[in-house]
Amino acid sequence: MSEETVLKAEVRNKNLKASWPAILLIVIGFVLLSSKVFGFFLMDFMWPGFIVGSGLLMLYPAYISTPEKRRSLAFLAVPGAMTVATGILLFMMNITNHFESMAYAWTLILAAGAGGYIYLNRFEDSNNRIEKAHRFIRTMVLVFMGMAMFFELLIFQSFGYWWPLIIIGLGAYMLMKERRSKSDE
């Protein structure tokens, strides 16, 4: 590459870094303006953001860790991932006003903890525990889906006409998966 190309790239990168505060102010201004125009209290929707933010702060030491230098607070990736997942779940529950779903959504928080463990150990080449964490995440997602069906269909009865369509879709997926596996043989 020529020096001129490298110089242009450096200038463009410097300009982009310098414009982030301005972009952030514009976004904040639009959010505040829309809350005034549409008449909603911003904190009613944004309070889970504080939980997500604290989780992201706990994830940061693992983010800046390198294979050569692992940060001393990198272990906070596991509770950080769980905190971020809790904040996202609370945000979704706040929007839908369906906090009862925490009866089965806790499994996703455990899966996020396993995801944090995988992220923490991302520099290790072969780790049997990472494979176990992947299996744990899959298991927790399946448990979440099963418990969600149980609670929403039988306890909360909130699916209405949607649950037969979901069951038909699940059956079609299983049928297609079985046919694909037979055609691969």
N, C-alpha and C positions, 0 to 999 in steps of 0.2 A: 504494500500500500504506500501511496505517496504521503509525504508530510502534510500536504494540503488536505487530503481526505481525513487523516487522523486529526488534524486541527479542527476541521469542520465538525467532526463527530464529538470532539471534546467540548466545543462551544455549544453545540446543540444539547448535549447532556447537561452542561452547566445551566443553560437557559431553562431546561425542563425542571431541574432541581429548584431553581429560583422561583418558578411559577407555582409550585405546590401551595404555598401559603395563600396566594391569591385565589387559586381554584377552590381551596378549602373554605375561604370566606364566602365565595359565591355560592357554594353548595349550602352552607349554613344559612345564608340569607334567603335562598329559595325555600328551604325547609321552614324557616320562621315565617316567611310571607305566606306560604301555603297554609300553615296552621292558622294564621289570622283570617285569610280569605275563606277557608272552608270551615272555620269555627270549631276546631278540635284542640284539646289541650295536649300539647306535645308530650308531656311527661306521662300521660296515660299509656302511650305506646312505646316510649323510649326507655322506661326504667330498666328493662332487662339488659339494656346496653351497658349499664354499669357492671353487671355481672359478667357479661362477655368481655368487657375491657379488662377487668381484673384477671380473668382467665388468660387473656392474650399477654398480659404482663408476666404471668407465670410461665407462659410458653416461650417468652423471648430468650432466656438464657440457653435453651436447647436450640433455638433458631440460630443464634450466633456461634454455637459450638462448631468446631471443625474436627475432622478426623485426627488431626495432630493435637489439638488443644480442646479438651472437653471442659466446659464451664462448671464451676462447683455447684451452681444452682440449677443445672440442667435437669436434675431429677424432678423438678417441679413441672415437667412436661405432662406427667400423668395427672396430677390434680388440676393442672391448667386446662388440659383437654376436657376433663370432666366438668370443670366450671364453665367453659365455653359452651359445652353441650347443654348444660343446665340453663344457661342464659338464653340460648336459642330456643329450647323447648318452652321456657316461660314466655318468650316473645310470641311464639306461635299460639300458645294457650291464651295469652292476653288478647291477641287479635281475634281468635275464634270464641273467646269466653267459654272455653271448655277445659277447665282446670282438672276435671275428673280424670282426664286422660293420663295424669301422672300415675294412676293405678297400674298402668302397664308401660309407660314411657321411661321408667327408671332403668329398664334394661338397656336403653340407648345410652344412658349415662355410663353404665359399666362398659359398654362397647367403646365409648369414647376414651375411657381410661386405658383400654387395651391399645387403642389407636395412638394414644400419647406414649405408651411404652414402645410401640413400634417406631414412632418418630424419634424418641430418645436414643434408641439403638440403631438408627438408620445407617451408621457407618460400619457396623459389624457385618462381615461377609456371610458367615454361616452361624446362625444362632437358632437352635431348636426352639427356644422360647418365642421367637418371632413367629415361627410357623404355628405354634400353639396359640399365640395371640390372634393370628388371622382366623383360625378355627373358632376361637372364642367370640370374635366379632360376628362371624357368620351365625353362630349359635344364638347369640343375643338378639340379632336382627330377626331370626326365625321365631324365637320366643316372643319378641315384641309383636310380630305379626299375629301369632296365635293368640296371645293375650288380648290384643286389640280386637280381633274378631270375637272372642269370647265376651269381653266386657261391652263392646259396642252393640253386639247383636242381642245378648241375653240380659245384661245388667242395665245398660244405659238405653238400649233400644233406639239408637240414634241414626242407624244406617237407612232405615225405611226401605225404599225401592232399590237402593244401590247394592245391597248385599247379594241379591241373586246374580246381578251382573258381575260382581267381583268373584263369586264362586264359579260362574261360567268361564270367566277369563282365566282363573287359576287352573281349571280343568283343561282348557285349551292349551295353556302354556305347558302343562305336564304332558299332554298328548304330543305336542310338537317336539318337546325335548326327548321323549321316548322314541319318536320316529327318526329324529336326527341321530341319536345314538345307534339305532339299528342300521341306518344308512352308512354310518362311518365304519361299521364292522366289515 
